Amino acid sequence: MYPILEHDPSPEALIEPGHIVKRRDVPEACVLCFFQEVIAEVCRDARHVFDLRSEIGKNPVYELAVNGGRVAVIHPGLGAPMAAAFLEETIALGCRKFIACGGAGVLNREIAVGHVVIPTGAVRDEGTSYHYLPPGREVSANPQAVTAIETVLQRHGIPYLAGKTWTTDAIYRETPARIARRREEGCITVEMEAAAFFAVAQFRGVPFGQLLYGGDDISGEVWDSRKWQHGQASARGKLFWLAAEACLEL
């Protein structure tokens, strides 16, 4: 049997997040935002709660006042292993409701740059989720979190798509054959964290949802970057505030 299929259902590991991070006075609601420039802007005058740490340095946790509520804000790093670890540690801090916001590649060129997508499930083409859930092809998003996101988007009249995402560990191994297969099974986006996020959240018993916006296009014969990280400051900022509102909706 391959090691990734050797699921161990033991509820406790030798190193638990609570051994590293102790509970603090933090908001229950937490936004995991992949947009560093947005965090720098919106958290300029925010309360600095704590610093999570890794070998790449400090990762600050902030607290914002949003619509009369308290929301924690953190950058979750990049890729499933780091994102899962930061989610674990944020849970250990005391946060209990989570919405992430970030960008994703699209498997359908009709999904415009900046268009909002809600992942309702993820194909588990990464490794982290297999340490939290039994082997399986997909993992579902939390239904209550999806509903909260949809409620907020509808409240603001924002068009969106809801569907399956493909979570991969290997950004440079998105081959034509693999892309075609993911399209056939209904994936509309590709990213590197959703499956792990959903798995950790299920394992720890916390609601978690995600907001994505359409980025580069991998649906054609050649890659089209569509300059998805440039000129999208407004869209990225709006996505953050929608995520914060959805988190308070949970």
QUIPE-V770555 format. One line per field, one symbol per residue. phi: phi as a letter, one per 20 degrees, with the letter a starting at -180 (. if undefined). burial: b if it has 9 or more other C-alpha atoms within 8 Angstrom, else e. Layout:
phi=???
burial=???
This chain:
phi=.fgfeefdegfcdfdegffecefcfcffebdedeefffggffdgdffeeadfcbfeofcfddcdeclnddcecbeemcnggffffffgfffffpfccccdcadbfddbffffgnfecdfeacfeecdfffedcggafcceffffffffffgffffemefbdcaeddececfecefgffffffffenfdccbccggfgffffffemcfbcbdccfdfddeefcfcfllfedmdgfffffffffffffffff
burial=eeeebebeeeeeeeeebbeebeeeebbbbbbbbbbeebbeeebeebeebeebeeeeeebbbbbbebeeebbbbbbbebbbebbbebbbbbbbbbbbbbbbbbbbbbbbbeeebbbbbbbbbbbbebbbbbbbbbeeebbebbeebbebbebbbbeeeeebeebbbbbbbeeeeeeeeebeebbeeebbbbbbbbbbbbbbbbeeebbbbbbbbbbbbbbeeebeeeebeeebeeebbebbebbbbbbbeb
